[in-house]
């Protein structure tokens, strides 16, 4: 049992604080890890990367070397986490066509793991509850227009910072996914995608959702909504998940309907999540609607 959350607002604001409060209220659904992906309304003039390092003394020079092959490196700050890993937050200038390649090159190093690499989105995740995201990652200070969040109960894979949600993908670095449930045909999906050149970093079945959607969009020219709908036919198991791009949030609930997704929408606010209580952290007067089994919904920022 994990917890998922999503939020979209009309105007860019201190979205990190609202997402923190949503995740704090569903910490009982999993306190092994927590994470967030926050999207700006407009892209920055630079790219921001968040990369985990296992041994900063050895890994940081390697990371710098790889980045310098593809980009002009700006700031490079390290911060500790609530885990054995150290996070590097870098700013850089890079041609758009090199972003995916840089992502893959960094991830090819066993002791490095890209959490996000984008000019409009940042992933912040850590071991523990949402309090760790606030204390170590500065979540509550982050502004944005829309966001995804997750609280993790590690069941099918190890309790490790790099296995925490959200997951992004080198195929489409702006896309992120948070997931509740289990894909029982994970290894079949993974083998199919790897045969087509997809590289996986972890053995978390949720990572494959990000790669799957990105592959459908970038290699098969599907729309975001078409990719989400296709997953209902291709994924086995019990699951619900949220996915986001720089302009949209999508929600998918499998046809069995065991894992819930609730939503609330008015003219200026969209909330999504596993439980009503997380909505009340934003507004105590909100009452959410439950998605139907097999339903796919997509919302776009105006």
C-alpha positions as CSV (number, residue, x, y, z in Angstrom):
1,X,0.0,0.0,0.0
2,X,1.5,3.3,-1.1
3,X,0.0,6.8,-1.3
4,X,-0.2,9.0,-4.4
5,X,-1.1,12.7,-4.7
6,X,-1.3,15.3,-7.4
7,X,-2.1,19.0,-7.6
8,X,-2.5,21.6,-10.3
9,X,-3.3,25.3,-9.8
10,X,-4.2,28.1,-12.0
11,X,-1.2,30.3,-11.1
12,X,2.3,29.4,-10.1
13,X,2.5,29.5,-6.3
14,X,4.2,27.8,-3.3
15,X,3.0,24.4,-4.5
16,X,5.7,22.5,-2.5
17,X,4.0,23.5,0.8
18,X,0.6,22.3,-0.3
19,X,2.0,19.0,-1.6
20,X,4.0,18.5,1.6
21,X,0.7,18.8,3.6
22,X,-1.0,16.3,1.3
23,X,1.8,13.8,1.7
24,X,2.0,14.3,5.4
25,X,-1.6,13.3,5.8
26,X,-1.1,10.0,4.0
27,X,2.1,9.0,5.7
28,X,0.3,6.0,7.2
29,X,0.2,4.5,3.7
30,X,4.0,4.1,3.6
31,X,6.9,5.7,5.5
32,X,9.8,4.0,3.8
33,X,10.2,6.9,1.3
34,X,8.5,10.0,0.0
35,X,8.9,12.0,-3.1
36,X,7.7,14.8,-5.3
37,X,7.9,16.1,-8.8
38,X,7.2,19.8,-9.2
39,X,6.6,21.6,-12.5
40,X,7.1,25.3,-13.2
41,X,4.7,27.3,-15.3
42,X,7.5,28.4,-17.7
43,X,10.9,26.8,-18.4
44,X,14.0,28.2,-16.7
45,X,16.9,29.7,-18.7
46,X,19.0,26.8,-17.4
47,X,18.6,23.1,-16.8
48,X,18.5,21.7,-13.3
49,X,19.7,18.1,-12.5
50,X,19.3,16.2,-9.3
51,X,21.6,13.1,-9.1
52,X,22.2,10.8,-6.2
53,X,25.8,9.9,-5.3
54,X,26.8,6.9,-3.3
55,X,30.4,8.1,-2.6
56,X,30.7,11.8,-3.2
57,X,34.5,11.8,-3.1
58,X,34.7,9.4,-6.0
59,X,31.4,10.1,-7.7
60,X,31.3,13.9,-7.9
61,X,34.4,14.1,-10.2
62,X,32.8,11.4,-12.5
63,X,29.6,13.3,-12.6
64,X,31.4,16.6,-13.4
65,X,33.3,14.9,-16.2
66,X,30.2,13.5,-17.8
67,X,28.3,16.7,-17.6
68,X,31.2,18.7,-19.1
69,X,31.1,16.4,-22.2
70,X,27.6,17.6,-23.0
71,X,26.9,20.8,-21.2
72,X,28.3,24.0,-19.6
73,X,28.2,23.4,-15.9
74,X,27.1,26.1,-13.6
75,X,26.4,25.6,-9.9
76,X,27.0,22.3,-8.3
77,X,25.7,22.0,-4.7
78,X,25.7,18.9,-2.5
79,X,23.2,18.2,0.3
80,X,22.8,15.3,2.6
81,X,19.7,13.1,2.7
82,X,17.9,10.9,5.2
83,X,19.8,7.9,3.6
84,X,23.4,6.9,2.9
85,X,23.2,8.8,-0.4
86,X,24.3,12.4,-1.1
87,X,22.3,14.5,-3.5
88,X,23.9,16.7,-6.1
89,X,21.9,19.6,-7.5
90,X,23.5,21.0,-10.6
91,X,22.6,23.8,-13.0
92,X,23.8,23.6,-16.6
93,X,23.4,24.9,-20.1
94,X,22.8,22.1,-22.6
95,X,21.4,21.8,-26.1
96,X,17.9,20.3,-26.0
97,X,19.0,17.4,-28.2
98,X,21.6,16.4,-25.7
99,X,19.5,16.2,-22.6
100,X,18.4,12.6,-23.1
101,X,21.9,11.5,-24.0
102,X,23.3,13.2,-20.9
103,X,20.7,11.5,-18.7
104,X,21.6,8.1,-20.1
105,X,25.4,8.7,-19.7
106,X,25.0,9.6,-16.1
107,X,22.7,6.7,-15.3
108,X,25.2,4.3,-17.0
109,X,27.4,4.8,-13.9
110,X,26.5,2.2,-11.3
111,X,26.9,4.7,-8.4
112,X,25.0,7.6,-10.0
113,X,21.3,7.9,-10.4
114,X,19.4,10.7,-12.1
115,X,16.3,11.7,-10.3
116,X,15.5,14.6,-12.7
117,X,17.1,16.5,-15.5
118,X,14.9,19.3,-16.9
119,X,14.5,23.0,-17.4
120,X,11.0,23.0,-15.9
121,X,10.7,20.1,-13.5
122,X,12.5,18.9,-10.4
123,X,12.2,15.6,-8.5
124,X,12.8,15.7,-4.8
125,X,12.7,12.3,-2.9
126,X,14.1,10.8,0.2
127,X,13.9,7.9,2.6
128,X,11.3,8.4,5.3
129,X,8.2,10.6,5.4
130,X,7.4,13.9,3.8
131,X,9.2,15.5,6.8
132,X,12.5,14.3,5.2
133,X,11.6,16.0,1.9
134,X,11.0,19.3,3.8
135,X,14.1,19.0,6.1
136,X,16.7,17.8,3.5
137,X,15.2,18.7,0.1
138,X,13.6,22.0,0.9
139,X,10.2,20.8,-0.5
140,X,8.1,23.4,1.2
141,X,9.9,26.3,-0.4
142,X,9.5,25.1,-4.0
143,X,7.1,27.0,-6.3
144,X,5.3,25.4,-9.2
145,X,2.1,25.1,-11.2
146,X,1.5,21.3,-10.9
147,X,3.0,18.4,-9.0
148,X,2.9,14.8,-8.2
149,X,3.7,13.2,-4.8
150,X,4.2,9.7,-3.3
151,X,4.6,8.0,0.0
152,X,6.1,4.5,-0.3
153,X,5.7,1.2,1.4
154,X,8.5,-1.0,0.0
155,X,7.1,-4.4,-0.8
156,X,8.4,-5.9,-4.0
157,X,11.7,-4.0,-4.2
158,X,14.3,-2.8,-1.8
159,X,14.1,0.2,0.6
160,X,16.5,2.5,-1.3
161,X,16.5,6.2,-2.2
162,X,16.8,5.5,-5.9
163,X,13.8,3.1,-5.8
164,X,11.6,5.9,-4.4
165,X,9.0,7.7,-6.5
166,X,8.5,9.7,-8.6
167,X,10.3,8.1,-11.5
168,X,11.5,10.0,-14.6
169,X,12.9,8.6,-17.8
170,X,15.7,9.6,-20.3
171,X,13.3,9.0,-23.2
172,X,11.2,12.0,-22.1
173,X,12.8,13.7,-19.1
174,X,9.8,15.9,-18.4
175,X,7.6,12.9,-17.7
176,X,7.2,11.6,-14.2
177,X,5.1,8.8,-12.6
178,X,3.9,7.8,-9.1
179,X,2.3,4.4,-8.6
180,X,0.3,2.4,-6.1
181,X,0.1,-1.3,-6.6
182,X,2.0,-4.1,-8.4
183,X,2.6,-4.9,-12.1
184,X,2.6,-8.7,-12.2
185,X,4.0,-8.8,-15.7
186,X,6.8,-6.4,-14.9
187,X,9.6,-8.6,-16.2
188,X,7.8,-9.3,-19.4
189,X,7.3,-5.5,-20.0
190,X,10.9,-4.9,-19.1
191,X,12.3,-7.5,-21.5
192,X,10.2,-6.1,-24.3
193,X,11.4,-2.5,-23.7
194,X,15.0,-3.4,-23.2
195,X,14.9,-5.3,-26.5
196,X,14.0,-2.0,-28.1
197,X,16.9,-0.1,-26.4
198,X,15.3,1.1,-23.2
199,X,17.6,1.2,-20.2
200,X,16.3,0.6,-16.7
201,X,18.1,1.8,-13.6
202,X,16.3,0.0,-10.8
203,X,14.1,-3.1,-10.4
204,X,11.1,-1.2,-9.2
205,X,8.1,-2.0,-11.3
206,X,7.0,1.6,-11.1
207,X,10.0,2.7,-13.1
208,X,8.8,0.7,-16.1
209,X,5.6,2.7,-16.2
210,X,7.6,5.9,-17.0
211,X,9.7,4.2,-19.7
212,X,6.6,2.6,-21.2
213,X,4.6,5.8,-21.4
214,X,7.7,7.7,-22.8
215,X,8.3,5.0,-25.4
216,X,4.7,5.2,-26.6
217,X,4.9,9.0,-26.9
218,X,8.4,9.4,-28.4
219,X,8.8,6.2,-30.5
220,X,5.2,5.3,-31.4
221,X,3.9,8.9,-31.7
222,X,1.0,8.4,-29.3
223,X,-0.5,11.2,-27.4
224,X,-0.2,11.3,-23.7
225,X,-3.8,10.2,-23.3
226,X,-3.4,7.4,-25.8
227,X,-0.3,6.1,-24.0
228,X,-2.2,6.0,-20.7
229,X,-5.1,4.2,-22.3
230,X,-2.8,1.6,-23.9
231,X,-1.4,0.8,-20.5
232,X,-4.8,-0.6,-19.4
233,X,-4.4,-3.4,-22.0
234,X,-0.6,-4.0,-21.5
235,X,-0.3,-3.9,-17.7
236,X,-1.3,-6.8,-15.6
237,X,-1.9,-6.6,-11.8
238,X,-3.6,-4.3,-9.4
239,X,-2.5,-0.7,-9.8
240,X,-3.4,3.0,-10.0
241,X,-0.9,5.6,-11.1
242,X,-0.5,9.3,-11.8
243,X,1.7,10.6,-14.6
244,X,2.6,14.2,-15.5
245,X,4.3,16.1,-18.3
246,X,5.2,19.8,-18.4
247,X,1.6,20.6,-19.4
248,X,-0.6,17.7,-18.2
249,X,-1.5,15.3,-15.4
250,X,-3.0,11.9,-16.1
251,X,-4.6,9.3,-13.9
252,X,-5.2,5.6,-14.6
253,X,-7.1,3.1,-12.4
254,X,-6.9,-0.5,-13.5
255,X,-10.1,-2.4,-14.5
256,X,-10.2,-4.4,-11.2
257,X,-10.4,-1.1,-9.3
258,X,-8.8,-2.3,-6.1
259,X,-6.3,0.7,-5.8
260,X,-8.3,3.9,-5.5
261,X,-7.8,7.3,-7.1
262,X,-9.9,10.3,-5.9
263,X,-10.1,13.7,-7.5
264,X,-11.5,17.2,-7.0
265,X,-11.7,19.9,-9.6
266,X,-12.9,23.5,-9.7
267,X,-12.0,26.5,-11.9
268,X,-8.7,27.0,-10.1
269,X,-7.7,23.8,-8.5
270,X,-7.2,20.1,-9.3
271,X,-6.4,17.6,-6.6
272,X,-5.8,13.9,-7.0
273,X,-4.9,11.3,-4.4
274,X,-5.4,8.0,-2.6
275,X,-7.5,9.3,0.3
276,X,-9.9,12.1,1.1
277,X,-7.8,13.2,4.1
278,X,-5.0,14.5,1.9
279,X,-7.5,16.8,0.1
280,X,-8.6,18.2,3.4
281,X,-5.0,19.3,4.1
282,X,-5.5,21.8,1.3
283,X,-9.1,22.8,1.9
284,X,-11.2,21.2,4.7
285,X,-14.4,21.8,2.7
286,X,-13.4,19.7,-0.3
287,X,-15.1,16.4,-1.0
288,X,-13.5,14.2,-3.6
289,X,-15.0,11.9,-6.3
290,X,-13.6,8.4,-6.8
291,X,-12.5,7.4,-10.3
292,X,-14.2,4.3,-11.7
293,X,-12.3,1.0,-12.4
294,X,-10.7,1.2,-15.9
295,X,-11.1,4.9,-16.1
296,X,-8.4,7.2,-17.6
297,X,-8.5,11.0,-17.0
298,X,-6.2,13.7,-18.3
299,X,-6.1,17.4,-17.2
300,X,-4.2,20.1,-19.0
301,X,-3.0,23.4,-17.6
302,X,-4.7,26.4,-19.2
